[in-house]
Amino acid sequence: MALAISEPPPPDQQAPVPPEGTDAADPATRLEHCISLQEKVISLLECEWLASREAGRPGQLEETSVELLGLLQQTIRHERTIVQDYRALRAEIGSLRIERDELAAALRLTEALSLTDELTGLLNRRGFVQRLDQELSRSQRTGQPLTVVLLDVDNFKDINDRYGHYVGDMILRCYAQSMVREFRQHDLLARYGGEEFVLLLPETLLGEARNAVEKLSRRIRREPLASGGNCIELPTFSAGIACRHPGESATTLINRADQSLYLAKRLGRNRIETDE
């Protein structure tokens, strides 16, 4: 037997609207909105039930009201459990996303550290080789020149023997800082191993690279190292330069620069040589 409600509920019993600022598309919000509507129906049923008792209406109406009230209250309990479970799941998903982002950031940091020389802060050999392949492909695609410089600090072993490895490390850091100041932001600077550095100069011809390395040599000569109250003149370096040939591999390009470096050292060090 259906309940007859002849008049609309008063304004304070109208269907509730989700609070301003809430996400109306959120399933939990929508379900809570339905729960609010069901609670309003329960309130109306209770009023109708009380009215039927006071008016002496047939008991079937009372039984129907009680049955509907029980079903609605049971439904609301289930729905509230669903809302709580959904919100807990959303919170867990949020925590998992945060953990995922933190792990991704840690992975990026680990990868960056694996490509960075700890002493100088420059790229290490592995990082340089990765970037060399990328720059070589770009140079071959665009036809722009690409020049490699191998640079070796002269008599570095003698410096370590005389002043100790602490001073030797300071000298390598000074070299790295001087190169960062002297070369362009898009040039690649790396510690290639020991006291050897490598520079990758995109869109740079052989003569331009030589001029840049000569400027670096002048900068290093005028920037002595202060250590233990002593002023230690930075050692000179030898350098070999090679510019990419069409179709040339990374290995061949590096080997040509290395041969030029070997020539510079064989001719007395403190020299800059090219393979042309």
Summary of the structure (lengths in Angstrom):
residues: 276
radius of gyration: 39.0
end to end distance: 104.3
largest distance: 121.0
contacts: 772
relative contact order: 0.09
helix: 60%
strand: 14%
